[in-house]
Amino acid sequence: MTKQGKPLAVWNPKAILRARDRMGMSQHDLARAVGVSQQAVGKWEHGVCAPRTSVLLRVCKVLALDPANCYGGRP
């Protein structure tokens, strides 16, 4: 919860996985396209962590994904 009592946004790890699959990309392909390791992509998709905002924006551009779809819903 935030100080204002609003819930924090919840990372949706499946959003990147679904978008990547839809684009026919491997984790390795996405990692190279946005300048991170394949392990980083795997961690995002398994919900271990979320990408930094600057990286998330690059991911969303490559995957034609609305960043808002990466938060909310069931993890």
C-alpha positions in Angstrom: 0.0 0.0 0.0 1.1 3.5 -0.6 1.0 6.3 2.0 -2.4 7.3 0.5 -3.8 3.9 1.1 -3.9 2.9 -2.6 -2.6 -0.5 -3.6 0.7 -0.6 -5.4 0.7 -1.8 -9.0 1.3 -5.6 -9.3 3.8 -6.8 -11.9 2.1 -9.2 -14.3 5.0 -11.6 -15.4 2.9 -13.3 -18.1 2.3 -10.1 -20.1 5.8 -10.1 -21.6 5.8 -13.9 -22.1 2.5 -13.8 -24.0 3.6 -10.8 -26.1 7.0 -12.4 -26.9 5.3 -15.7 -27.9 2.8 -13.8 -30.1 5.8 -12.1 -31.9 7.5 -15.4 -32.3 10.6 -14.3 -30.3 12.7 -16.4 -28.0 14.0 -15.0 -24.7 17.4 -14.7 -26.3 15.9 -12.6 -29.2 14.1 -10.2 -26.9 17.2 -9.9 -24.6 19.4 -8.9 -27.6 16.8 -6.5 -28.9 16.6 -4.6 -25.6 20.2 -5.0 -24.4 19.8 -7.3 -21.4 20.7 -10.9 -20.6 18.4 -13.8 -21.4 18.4 -14.5 -17.7 16.9 -11.1 -17.0 14.1 -11.9 -19.4 13.5 -15.2 -17.7 13.3 -13.5 -14.3 10.7 -11.1 -15.5 8.6 -13.8 -17.0 8.8 -15.9 -13.9 7.9 -13.0 -11.6 11.2 -12.9 -9.8 11.6 -9.2 -10.6 10.3 -6.6 -13.0 12.4 -4.6 -15.5 13.4 -1.0 -14.7 11.1 1.5 -16.3 13.6 2.5 -19.0 14.0 -1.2 -20.0 10.3 -1.9 -19.8 9.6 0.9 -22.3 12.2 -0.7 -24.7 10.6 -4.1 -24.2 7.1 -2.7 -24.9 8.3 -1.0 -28.1 9.9 -4.2 -29.4 6.8 -6.3 -28.5 4.2 -3.7 -29.5 2.8 -3.9 -26.0 1.1 -1.3 -23.9 3.1 -0.9 -20.7 -0.1 -0.7 -18.7 -0.7 -4.3 -19.6 2.4 -5.3 -17.7 0.8 -4.4 -14.4 -2.4 -5.5 -12.7 -4.3 -8.8 -13.1 -3.1 -12.0 -11.6 0.6 -12.6 -11.3 
